[in-house]
Each structure stands twice: as C-alpha cells, then as structure tokens.
Amino acid sequence: MNKVLTVVIPSYNVEQYLRDTLSSFISEEIMPLIEILVVNDGSKDSTPEIAEEYVRKYPQTFRLINKENGGHGSTINRGIEEASGKYFKVVDGDDWVNTEDFAELVRRLESTDADYVVTNYYKVNDRTKEKKLEDFPWFRENPVSTFNEAAHQSEIPMHALVIRTEILQKNRIRLDEHCFYVDNEYITFPVPYVNTVQYFDLCVYMYRLAVATQSVSMQGFQKHLPDHVRVTLRLIDFAVSYEKSGGDKDKAVYLNNQAAIMVGDQAGIYASFPASDKEIRRQFEEFDAAVKEKSRTIYELSDSRSKMLHALRKSGFKRYWFWTALSKLRMRVG
C-alpha cells in the first residue's frame, strides 16, 4: 500500500521523550498509510534502542535511520531523501501529536492534493502542562486558498505545516547543516513552488515548551547567535535571488517580509546582551550594515517593524545603552 504521509522525527539524545513521541502515532486504522522515519543524529544515549523497539513491533510503519551528527537540518534533509509518502511532516523527537486528530489528518490527506496543508497546534508548557491553542482564524473562514491569498493573511509555522513531498524532492530543498534555526528555512525554501493551501480545523502537533536553555529561549538564542545570523542572512539572499529571477510578485513580498521578521528578531537578540558588551555591539552594527547592503527593501521593512532598530539606525547607533535597555523593558512588559 502506498504511504499517504511520511513523518520525520529528528532525534538527538531524546531518550526522555521518545517513547511518548512514537506512541502518539499508534492508531491501528491509519498505520498502514504512514511511515515514521526516526532519524537518529548521532545520539549518545538510548535514543536508537528506543526507536528499535517500535521498528520491531511495527515494521511496516517505523524505520530507524542512524547517521553521524549533523544538526537538525541534516535530519530533515535525510528524511526528504528517504520519504516515500505523498505528504511530508516534521515532528521533533521531544514533541508529539494528538493521536485522534493526527489520524483524522491522515484520512483527509488521502483525498487532498494541495501543496501545503495547514492544521492547528498546541504549545504545551513542560512544567505546568498548560496548553495554549495556536489556530488560524483566516484559514477557518478560507479553508481552500491559493498561497498568494494566504500569504497576505497568516504566517505558517513548521508545527502547523504538511508539505507535498514532491515539492521537496523535485526541487531539491536542502537546509543548512550543523546549524540551529533551520525551521525558518524549511518553511521558506518551498514557497516558490507552492500554489495551493488546504486548511483542516484539527489540532495535530503538540509543541513542548521546555527549559529555559532550549534553542528558542533567549538564553538559547544568545548561545547560538552565529547560527541565527547565518540563517537570517541566507533567507535575505534567498528573497533577493527570487525577486531578481522575476518570481511571482506576491511571493516576493512574502519572502521579503519573512526575512525582515528574522532581521527584527536578530536585533532583539543582540539587544538582549549587556549594553556594555562592545564586541556584541560591533557585531550588531556589522550585521545591520550587511542587511542594508544585501537588500534595501528588507532593510526598510525591518526598520518599520522595530522601534529600537529604527532609533539606532537614525542615530548611527548612538545612545546604544538607552535604546537596548528600552527594548529589554518592553520585552519584560510584553
């Protein structure tokens, strides 16, 4: 039987969570329709042994792929290469799915041909277990749309997204390896090839909000600062290249806006460091100059999104302490 959906599970030292993750996919009715690729990224714990338990019990559904450590992007790249399903989804090894809605998603994918499929998801606090629904009101009113229509209304994060596998494989979509924050590349690089979007009002992905040291915490952003810079500049280059190639105007606007959001986020990361850190300030100014050189359009878009960035640019990065302190205050209040 042909597989309807390939789910790639990027896994690095996730022994604490992996059984919960893999068990959430077990629904006898739909298991013949899915393949679960556990991509073990050189784990040092019992991650591969746990995955093997599921491979032995459900050999038609689960598969373990062992590889040397290459980072989150490398696991997704390998998953794209190995995928045989009509559709493709990423579920990180420390997250899980809502089994009932996931099964319903698979059933609906059988009769769907959209390039992107969007579903709701939950953010789950790992300490309190409190769940916060992330849904898409515009999509609820417009469950079938073109990408260009959707692009003006809503951003589509990785946790909400299912992609037609052919788009990833045919267009050789590849993410940066040995690098954090490549989920931004994953949701951006397919855009030139996406035309249709289908929304299902289901809550599928369960996104674990874990400890303060995870990569998407401010402490994590500070630790992996060069990676966020690297991804941000790559997305700017991607947007510029697409626009220069004469790509669709609406998609070009979307890509510019996404890159501008990353620039604003990067400015916030720089501002989170102590204002007395002269090396960070130097890097901040160099980064900002690089953005301006690469794309005046994205530079100006990011300027309109960040009051701090606008003020620093207007003053030539004078009163650096004041504007970064004000940014920190706004973040705490927000």
GIHUCOR-V487143 format. One record per backbone hydrogen bond with DSSP energy under -1.0 kcal/mol. CO is the residue of the C=O (numbers start at 1). NH is the residue of the N-H. E is the energy in kcal/mol with one decimal. If there is no record, write none. Layout:
# GIHUCOR-V487143
co:CO nh:NH e:E
co:CO nh:NH e:E
This chain:
# GIHUCOR-V487143
co:3 nh:86 e:-1.4
co:4 nh:87 e:-1.9
co:5 nh:35 e:-2.2
co:6 nh:89 e:-2.4
co:7 nh:37 e:-2.8
co:8 nh:91 e:-2.4
co:9 nh:39 e:-1.5
co:10 nh:93 e:-2.1
co:11 nh:41 e:-3.0
co:14 nh:17 e:-1.6
co:14 nh:18 e:-2.5
co:17 nh:21 e:-2.0
co:18 nh:22 e:-3.0
co:19 nh:23 e:-2.5
co:20 nh:24 e:-1.2
co:22 nh:25 e:-1.5
co:23 nh:26 e:-1.5
co:27 nh:30 e:-1.4
co:27 nh:31 e:-1.4
co:30 nh:33 e:-1.9
co:31 nh:34 e:-1.1
co:33 nh:4 e:-3.1
co:33 nh:5 e:-1.6
co:35 nh:7 e:-2.9
co:36 nh:63 e:-2.5
co:37 nh:9 e:-3.2
co:38 nh:65 e:-3.0
co:39 nh:11 e:-2.3
co:40 nh:42 e:-1.3
co:40 nh:67 e:-2.1
co:46 nh:50 e:-2.3
co:47 nh:51 e:-2.2
co:48 nh:52 e:-2.2
co:49 nh:53 e:-1.3
co:51 nh:55 e:-1.9
co:52 nh:56 e:-2.7
co:53 nh:57 e:-1.5
co:54 nh:58 e:-2.8
co:58 nh:61 e:-1.8
co:58 nh:62 e:-2.5
co:61 nh:36 e:-3.5
co:63 nh:38 e:-2.9
co:65 nh:40 e:-2.5
co:70 nh:178 e:-4.0
co:71 nh:75 e:-1.4
co:72 nh:76 e:-1.8
co:73 nh:77 e:-2.6
co:74 nh:78 e:-2.2
co:75 nh:79 e:-2.1
co:76 nh:80 e:-2.6
co:77 nh:81 e:-1.9
co:78 nh:82 e:-2.0
co:79 nh:83 e:-1.6
co:86 nh:165 e:-1.8
co:87 nh:6 e:-2.9
co:88 nh:163 e:-2.5
co:89 nh:8 e:-2.7
co:92 nh:95 e:-2.1
co:96 nh:206 e:-2.8
co:98 nh:102 e:-2.8
co:99 nh:103 e:-2.5
co:100 nh:104 e:-1.7
co:101 nh:105 e:-2.3
co:102 nh:106 e:-2.3
co:103 nh:107 e:-2.0
co:104 nh:108 e:-2.1
co:105 nh:109 e:-2.3
co:106 nh:110 e:-1.0
co:108 nh:111 e:-1.1
co:109 nh:112 e:-1.3
co:115 nh:164 e:-2.4
co:116 nh:198 e:-2.4
co:117 nh:162 e:-2.1
co:118 nh:200 e:-2.5
co:120 nh:204 e:-1.9
co:121 nh:134 e:-3.1
co:122 nh:207 e:-3.2
co:123 nh:132 e:-2.6
co:124 nh:209 e:-3.3
co:125 nh:129 e:-2.4
co:130 nh:125 e:-2.7
co:132 nh:123 e:-2.5
co:134 nh:121 e:-2.0
co:136 nh:140 e:-1.9
co:137 nh:141 e:-1.4
co:138 nh:142 e:-1.1
co:143 nh:199 e:-2.9
co:145 nh:197 e:-3.0
co:146 nh:150 e:-2.1
co:147 nh:151 e:-2.9
co:150 nh:153 e:-1.9
co:150 nh:154 e:-2.3
co:157 nh:160 e:-1.3
co:158 nh:161 e:-1.4
co:160 nh:119 e:-2.1
co:162 nh:117 e:-2.6
co:163 nh:88 e:-2.4
co:164 nh:167 e:-1.4
co:165 nh:169 e:-2.4
co:166 nh:170 e:-2.8
co:167 nh:171 e:-1.3
co:168 nh:173 e:-2.3
co:169 nh:172 e:-1.1
co:181 nh:184 e:-1.3
co:182 nh:186 e:-2.3
co:183 nh:187 e:-1.8
co:185 nh:189 e:-3.0
co:188 nh:191 e:-1.6
co:190 nh:193 e:-2.4
co:191 nh:194 e:-1.7
co:195 nh:147 e:-2.3
co:196 nh:116 e:-2.1
co:197 nh:145 e:-2.3
co:198 nh:118 e:-2.8
co:200 nh:202 e:-2.4
co:202 nh:120 e:-2.3
co:204 nh:98 e:-2.9
co:205 nh:122 e:-2.6
co:206 nh:96 e:-1.6
co:207 nh:124 e:-3.2
co:209 nh:126 e:-2.7
co:211 nh:214 e:-1.8
co:214 nh:217 e:-2.1
co:217 nh:221 e:-2.8
co:218 nh:222 e:-2.4
co:219 nh:223 e:-2.1
co:220 nh:224 e:-2.4
co:222 nh:225 e:-1.2
co:224 nh:228 e:-1.6
co:225 nh:229 e:-2.1
co:226 nh:230 e:-2.5
co:227 nh:231 e:-2.5
co:228 nh:232 e:-2.4
co:229 nh:233 e:-2.6
co:230 nh:234 e:-1.8
co:231 nh:235 e:-2.4
co:232 nh:236 e:-1.9
co:233 nh:237 e:-2.4
co:234 nh:238 e:-2.3
co:235 nh:239 e:-2.4
co:236 nh:240 e:-2.7
co:237 nh:241 e:-2.6
co:238 nh:242 e:-2.3
co:239 nh:243 e:-2.2
co:240 nh:244 e:-2.4
co:241 nh:245 e:-1.6
co:242 nh:247 e:-1.8
co:243 nh:246 e:-1.4
co:248 nh:252 e:-2.2
co:249 nh:253 e:-2.3
co:250 nh:254 e:-2.1
co:251 nh:255 e:-2.7
co:252 nh:256 e:-2.3
co:253 nh:257 e:-2.5
co:254 nh:258 e:-2.5
co:255 nh:259 e:-2.2
co:256 nh:260 e:-2.3
co:257 nh:261 e:-2.1
co:258 nh:262 e:-1.8
co:259 nh:263 e:-2.0
co:260 nh:264 e:-2.4
co:261 nh:265 e:-2.5
co:262 nh:266 e:-2.5
co:263 nh:267 e:-2.3
co:264 nh:268 e:-1.9
co:265 nh:269 e:-1.9
co:266 nh:270 e:-2.4
co:267 nh:271 e:-2.4
co:270 nh:273 e:-1.4
co:274 nh:277 e:-2.0
co:276 nh:278 e:-1.3
co:277 nh:281 e:-2.0
co:278 nh:282 e:-2.2
co:279 nh:283 e:-2.4
co:280 nh:284 e:-2.7
co:281 nh:285 e:-2.4
co:282 nh:286 e:-2.3
co:283 nh:287 e:-2.8
co:284 nh:288 e:-2.6
co:285 nh:289 e:-2.1
co:286 nh:290 e:-2.0
co:287 nh:291 e:-2.2
co:288 nh:292 e:-2.1
co:289 nh:293 e:-2.1
co:290 nh:294 e:-2.3
co:291 nh:295 e:-2.6
co:295 nh:299 e:-2.1
co:296 nh:300 e:-2.4
co:297 nh:301 e:-2.2
co:298 nh:302 e:-2.6
co:299 nh:303 e:-1.6
co:300 nh:304 e:-1.6
co:306 nh:310 e:-2.5
co:307 nh:311 e:-2.5
co:308 nh:312 e:-2.7
co:309 nh:313 e:-2.4
co:310 nh:314 e:-2.4
co:311 nh:315 e:-1.8
co:312 nh:317 e:-3.9
co:313 nh:316 e:-1.1
co:319 nh:323 e:-2.1
co:320 nh:324 e:-2.3
co:321 nh:325 e:-2.2
co:322 nh:326 e:-2.3
co:323 nh:327 e:-1.8
co:324 nh:328 e:-2.2
co:325 nh:329 e:-2.1
co:326 nh:330 e:-2.3
co:327 nh:331 e:-2.1
co:328 nh:332 e:-2.1
co:329 nh:333 e:-2.4
co:330 nh:334 e:-2.8
